[in-house]
Amino acid sequence: MSHKRIPKRKAAIAVGGVAALGAAALLLPNANASQSNGDAATPRTFKSNDVSDVASMLASQLGDAFAGSYYDAANKQLVINVVGNNSNVVNQIERAGAVAHQVQNSTAELQAAAKTLKTDATIPGTSWSVDPKTNEIRVTADSTVTGDKWNTVESTVKNLGSGVATLSKSAGTLKTFVDGGDAIFGGNARCSLGFNVTAGDGTPAFLTAGHCGVAAAQWSDSQGGAPIATVDQATFPGNGDFSLVKYDDPATKTNSAVNVGNGQSVQINQAVEAAVGQQVFRMGSTTGLHDGNVTGLNATVNYPEGTVTGLIQTDVCAEAGDSGGSLFTQDGGAVGLTSGGSGDCTAGGETFFQPVTTALAATGATLGAGDAGAGAGDAGAGDAGAGDAGAGGAVDPSASAVDPGAGGDAVDPGAGGDAVDPSASAVDPGAGGDAVDPSASDAAGAGTGQNATHHKSHRKHQ
């Protein structure tokens, strides 16, 4: 296999760790059905990326009758929970192409219950989020919550009343996934890059987890290597878990794609809101590609370091070193950044993610490359842009994400840093530290923290 050099101002995109083939097989072009038009009484089919806009519109129209929503992935339908039996409300929902579902608990009642949990049961090792499928709050306590702590949580949930909340025990330990991976390095911490963005001042940057940004001010693409990026903003704990990290070289060229392994790349087109029931994919430097579903929104997680609110809850697995990595949809929607969880990719468990939309709004950044603007393939304004003038932001679908014999693919420097070169199986280790050293990685498929790809100018995904 040939080696390609990557100058410091170019970007390499390749992801460590073998991709989960089951998840990768699902990432096929145009696999999601488009919305279909029908009469008002027939539910429409939706792409998962589209349901949040319709749900938000109905929430504003229905007022107190709106009690949450979720995506029925099997039927590709949007389900709207309603309190009461108002035929006008049901008609409004059906005209929008959604399905009305009558429930017991209103949004206000569930919010009040969440406030009670915050006041009476904020104990490290606990978490809770609203599950619109059951119209209840799902409360989880990890293995460290025992004795009086467990009794406190249990009694608090019971006192909320019948059908308001459920309590379950997790076998793992709730923690942030800040170490153990081999991706971006800051001090003694190792994390994963989430998505490349353009900072508010127009300079290239990336998003990662806030607890990573708090752990170290500067980040490198190799352990002990020279810094390539500096933390500009970091939020953790509190109202989120996200960092904006600016590349030190303002001429850094990046793209906006996730290389998911097995010869596939997913172009990231926009930031989207998560929806319960939505299928999502997570890429991480420690464990590679895994998929699952969104199970809760606006989750509160009580980490040992402090409480974080506003997170996405999923059943996608993750492990140490995956922190900050990208959560995305099949058709290119950026959903979240890996925060933490209580399980692993052997036993399973729940994992929490920082919503990308919230991180972008808080940092003033936009999704996509800072050098986009001149190419015919440039996606244009807002958070959709990714390409540069030389390559039009295109990812070559024939490019292999992880070469078992080399440790990762590279971007062809002749493509303007935005197109994957299908002939590039590894980056030349002599390229001034800008690349993956194949000898430094375990064989692809081992799934260890050393299966990672380093890029000097572009730290793409974990």
N, C-alpha and C positions, 0 to 999 in steps of 0.2 A: 504494500500500500504506500502511496506517496505521502510525503510530509509537506506541509505548507508553512511558510513563515507568516507571522502576523506582526506587523509593525505596532508600535505602542499606540498609534492613533487609530488603529483598526480594532474591530471587535470580533472575538471568537464566541461562537455559540455551540455549546455541547454540554451534556449533562452526565454526571457520574452515576454509577450504579446501573445495574441492568434494569430495564423497564419491565414492569409486570405485563406479561404478554396478554393476559386476559383483559386488562384495561386498555392496552395499546390497540388490541383488535377492534375495540369499540370506536376508536378515533378515526372514522372513515369520513371522507368528504361528503357533505350534504346528507348525513345520516338522519338528521332531525327533520321532521315534517314541517312544512310551512303552514302558516295559518290558512285555514280553509273557510270559505264563506258559505253560510247556509242560512236557513230562515231563522227568525228570532227565537223559536222554540227549540232549535237544535244546537247543542253546545258546539262551540268551535274547537278546533285543534290548534294548539299553540306551541311554539318553540319555548323552551324553558327561559331563554333570555328575554322573552317578551311579556311574561306574565306579571312582572313587578309593576310595569307601567299601567296595565289594566287594573290591577289590584289597587294601586294608589289612587287611580281615578275613582273607582267605586268607593273606596274608603272615604274620600272627600265628599262624595255625593250622598252616601248612606248615613253618615253621621254615627249616632249611637247604636244604630242597628248593625253596623259592621263589627264583626267579632273575629277578624283575622282571615287568612287565606292560605291555601297551599296548592301545590302543583301535583296533579294526578298523572304521574309519568307514564303509567301503563296505557291510559287513554288519551294522554296529551291534553288534558283539560284543566282549567283553572276552577278551583272550588272556593266559593266565598261563604264563610260562616256568618250567619245572621241570628240575632236574638229576636224572638217574637215571631208572629205569623202574619206579617203585613204583605198582602198580595202585591201592592205597589212596589215594595222593595224587591220581591222575587222577580217581578216583571223587569225591573231595572237591571238586575243581574243577568237575566236571560237575554235581554236585548244586547248586552255587551258580549254575549257568547259564552258566559261563565255558567257554572252550576251552583245553585243556592243550596246551602246545607244548614238546617236549623240546629242551634246548639243552646246549651244552658248558660254558659258564662260569657258575660260581656267583656269587651276590651278593658273597660274601667275596673271591673271586678278583678280581672287577672293582674292588672297593674297594681291595684291595691294589695293583692296577695304578695306580689313581688316586693313591694315596699316593706311588708311585714317580715318577709324572709331576710331582707337586707338589715332590718333593725335587730331581729332576734336570732338569726342563724348565720351571720357572717363569720364563718369558721374556716380557716385554711383547710383545703381539701374538699370543699363543697362547691357546687355550681348549680345553676338553674336557668331554664329558658322556657319560653312558651312553645308548646307543641299544638299547633292549630288542628292537627289531625284528630287529636283526642280532646281538644278544647280544655287542656289542663296545663299547669306548670310542671315541668319535669325536673325534679330535684335529684341530684346525684351526690353521694358521699363516697370518698375514696377510702382506701384501706387504713389511712391514718386517723380517720374519724371513728373513735371508739369511746366506750364508757360514757361519761357525762356529756361529751360532745355529741355522740350519736343520739343520746336521749334528748338533748336540746333540739336537734334537727328534727327528730321524729315527732316530738310533741308540737313543735311549731307547725309542721306540715299537717298534723291531725287537727290542730285548732283552726286551720284555714277553712275547714268544713268539707263535707263529702263532695267528691267530684271536682275539687278545685286544683289539687296537686297530688302527684305521686312521688314516692321516695324509693330510690334503688341504691344498692351498694355496688361500688366498682372494686374489682380485685386489684387494680393498679394504684399508682400514686399520681395525683394531679400535679403536673410540673410543666415548666416551660422547656422547650426542646432547644436549649442554647448550645449544648456541646455534643461532641461525639461524631460530628459530620466532617466532611472535608470539602469545603467550598470557599467561603470567604472567612478570613481570619482577622480578629482584632484582639490584641493582647493574648489572653488565655482562652478566649471564646471562639467558637466556630459556629457559623450560621449559614443560611442559604439566601441567595438573592431572589426577590420576588418578581418584580417587573421593572423594566427600564421606563423612566419618565423624563419629562422636561420640567425643570424647576421653574418657579415663577419668574426668575430673572433670565430664562432662556438657556440656561446651562444644562448639560446632561447630568442625570442623576439616576438613582434607583431607589425603590422602596424595599424595605425588609422589616423584620419585627422590631418593635420598640425596645424590647428587653435586650436585643442585640445592640441597638444604638446606645443604650444606657451602659452596657458592659464595656464598650470601647469606643473611643472617639475616631479612630482611624482603622481602615480595613484594607487588607491585602488579598491577593489572589493565591498566596501560598504561605504556609506557616513560616513565620520568621522573615517573610519577604518584605520588600519596600511597599509602603502604603500606596494605594491607587485611588482611594476615595476617603472623604472626611464627612462625618455626621454633621448635618445641618440642623435637623430637628429630631427630637425623640420624645415619644409619649409612652410611659409605662412606669408604674401601674396607673390606674385611673380610668379616664374615658377613652380607652383604646390601647393598642399594642402595635405601634408603627413607628418607623424612622424614615426620614428622607436623608439619603447619603449622596453627596455630590462627588462626581469624579474630579480628581485633582487636575487633570488635563482638560481644559475647556474645549479642546478640539476632538475629544473622544467621540467616536461614532458608534452608535448602538442601533439595534433593531428591536422589534417588538414581536417576538415569536418564542414559543416554547418548543424546544427540541425534545420530543417525548420518547425517543428510542424506536427501535424496530423499523427504521427507515421513514419515520413520520415526524413532521413538525406541524405545530398549530400556530397560525398567525393570530396574534392578539389584536382584535379590532376595536374593542370598546370596553369600558368598565360597566359592569352590570350589578344590579342588586340581587342578593340571594333570595331564593324562594324555597320554602319547605317542600320537600319532595323532589327537588331539582337534582338531577345527576351532575356530579362534579368530579374533576380530576385534580389530583395533587402531585406535583413533582418536587422531589427533595433529593439532596445530595447523598443522604445516607441510604434511603430506601427506594429511590427511583420513583416510578410512576405507579399510583394507586388510584382507584376510583371508589365512589360511594355516593351517598345522598345527603342533602341538607336535612337535618332533623329538628332544628330549632333556631330561632332568631332572637336578637337582643339578649344574648346570654350573659349572665353574670358569673364570673369565675374567680374563686378565692384562692389564688396562688399563695405559696409561702411568702413571696415578696410583696404581696398586696392584692387588692381587689381590682379586677378589670371588668368594665361593663361594655355592652354594645357589640358582643362578639357573635359569630356564626357557629352553631353547633352542628357537627357532622358525625357520621360513622366511618369516615375515611381514616385509615391508620396513619401514624407518623411516629418518628423516633428522634432521639437526640441528634442534632445536626440539621434536621429538616426545618428548624425555626426560620421564619421569614420567607420560606419557599412559596411558590405560586399555586393558588387554587383557581381553576378556570373551567370553562364549559367546553363542550365538544366543538361548538362553532365559534370559538375565539373570544368569549367573554371573560374578562378578568374579574374574578369574584373576591378573592381574599388572599391574606398572607398568613402562613402558619404561625400560630401562637403557642399552643401547648395542649396537653391532654393527659389522660390517665392510663393509656394503654400502649401497645406497640403493634408491630406488623406480624407478630406471631399469635398473640392472644386476642388482638383486636382492641376494642375500647373506643371511647369518644375523643374527638379532637376538635379544638376550637380555632377559629380563624378571625383575623381582623378584616372587616369589610374594606375593600379597595376604595369604594366610593367615598367613604368617610375619611380615609387617609388622604386621598387626593384633595378633598375639600379643605381639610385642616392644614395641609402643607402648602396649598396653592399650586400644586403641580398638575400636569396633564399627562395622561398615559401616552407613551410613544417616544420616538427618538427626537432629540433636539436638533438634528441636522436635516429633518424632513422639510421639504418645501419646494424643491425644484423638479423632482422627478415626476414623470408622467404617471408613475404608479403610486405616488404619494397619496395616502388616504385623506389628507386634507386637514381640516380644522378639528379643534377639540381633542378628545382623547382617543381618536381612532388612528391618528397618523403614526406611521412606523417607518416608512421607506426613505432612502436618500436618493439623490439624483442619479447615482450610478446604477442602482439596482432596482429602484422602484419599490423597495420594501418587500420583494418577493422571496419567499422561502421555497427552495427547490424540494418538492415532495419526495424526490428520489434519494435525498441525502440521508444516510444512515446516522442515527443519533449516537449510538455507541458501537464502536468497532471492537469486537471481542479480542482482537489481537493488538489493539493500540490504546484503548482507553478513552476515545472520544473523537468526534469530528471537529472540524474547524471551518471558519468562514474564509472563503477565498478572498485574499486582500485585494484582488482585482475587481471584486464585485461591490466595492464601496462599503463593505462591512455589513451589508444588509441581506445578502443572499448566501445560502449555504452551498458550498462547493461539494457536489456529490463525490468528487474524487478525493476529497480531503479526509483521511481516516484518522489523522492525529496531527497535532501541532508540533512543529520542529522544536525540540527542547533547546535548541541553540538560539532561539529567537529572542534573546535578551530577556528571558523570564516572562514572556508574554503568553506562554502557551502551556499546554499540558505536556508533562514529561511522561511518556508511556511507561517508563521504568518505575515511576513513582506510584503507579496505580496497581491495585490488585486486578486480576483478570476479571473482565466484565462477567457479571453473574454471581460473584461472591457476595454482593450485597453489603459490603463493609463500608466503613466510613472513609476508606481510601479510594473508593471508586468515584472519583470526582474529577471535574475538569476545571482548570484555572484559566482565567483570561485577564490580561493586564488591564486592558481598556474596557472590557465588557464582562461583567460577572453575570452571566445569564442563568438564572434558576439554580439555586442551591449550590 
